[in-house]
Amino acid sequence: MPLLRFDVIEGRSDEELKLLLDTAHEAMLEAFDVPERDRYQIVHTHKANEMIIQDTSLGLTRTNRVVLISVTSKTRTEEKKQALYRLLAERLEAVCGLAPSDLMVSIVENDAADWSFGLGKAQFLTGDL
């Protein structure tokens, strides 16, 4: 059920984007313990001048390979969030070659009433999910 939005600088191939999304989904499955078919991902590509992702005074070096993942999800524990951050960094580096310094993740939480998966219903409220 988490919705992941990936903001990246243009230039990645279709294969690279698929690998990025597949790897992030695997990390999400483990960290948030969601069903495998709970996969909602959107990729937005931008010109380099349309993404300014600085280091928040942490001394991080960012490159044009930077990935911003925005997660919209129901409330998760701090432990699950930290697991997601760690798994994303580890796996995206190992599988996609993404430097951990080029990964930024933001989680926005919402509630059961904030989701409709179609049919004009709020399935978490109706008991369909």
N, C-alpha and C positions, 0 to 999 in steps of 0.2 A: 503494500500500500504506500510506502514512501514514494514520493515523486522526486526524481533527481533531474536537475537542470545542469547541463555542462556548458560552460562558457569557455571557448578556446579561440586562439588566434588562427585564422585561416591558414591552410597549407597542409593539413593532415590528410592522408589518403583515406578512402572508405575503409580499407582494411585496418588502418591504425585506429580509426574511430570505433569500429566494431570491437576491436580488442580492448580499447579503453572502457567501453560500455559493458562488455562481458565481464571484465575483471572487476569493475566497480560493483556489478551486480552480485558476483560471488562474495565480495567483502560484505555487502549489505545483507545477504542471506545469513552469513555467519554472525555478524555483529548484532543485527536486529531480530534474528530468528523469525524471518517472514517466509511464507510459502514461496516456492520457486517461481510461480506464475504471477506473483506480485511484482511485476516489472513495469515501471513507468519511467521512461527516460527521454529527455529531449536535449538535443545538441543545438547550440547556437554558435555559429562561427562569426568572428569579428575581424576587421582589419586591425593591424597592430596598434594603430593610434586610437582605437575605440576601447581598449582595455588598459587601464592603469591599475596594476596590482602591486602596491609597494610592500615594504617589509615590516611595517608597524614598529620600527626601531629595534627589530630583532637581529639585524645584520644579515638577513637572508638575501641571497642573490637570485633574482628572478630572470628567466629567459623568455624567449618567444614561444616556448613550449608550455608555459604556465596554463594550469587548468583550475578553474573555479567551479566547485561542485556545490550547488545550492540544494539542500534537502528539505522538503516539506513533509512533515510526518506528525503522527499523533505523538504524545509525550513519551519519551524514552528516558531511562535512568542515565545518570552521569556515567556509570560504568559502560553501558551499551554505546553511548556516544563516544567515549574515549576508545573503546574497542574499534568502532567504525573508523575513527581518525587513524589509528595505528594500522589497521588492516588495509585501508586504502593506500596509505603511504608505502607500506611494505610491498604490497602486491603490485601496485602500479609501477613501482620502481623495478621489481623483479621481472614482471611480464612485459611492461610497456617501455621500460627504460626512462620513466619519468622521475626526475630528481625530486626527493621529498620537499625541497625548498620551492619547487614549482607547483605545489599542490596547496590549494586553500579550500577549506570546507566550511560551509555555514549551514546550520540547522534552524529551521523555523518550525515551531510546533503549532498544532491546531487540535481541534476536538472532533468527536464523532459527527457532530452536526455539520461540519465543514466539508464533507465529502459526499459527492454523488458520482457513482461509477456508470450512470446512464439510467434510462427509463424514467427519468424524473423523480427518482427516489433517493433518499439518504439511507443507503443500505445498512450502515452501522446502527442507525436508529430503528429501522424497520425489523431488524433481526435477520436480514438476508445474509449478512456477513457477521 
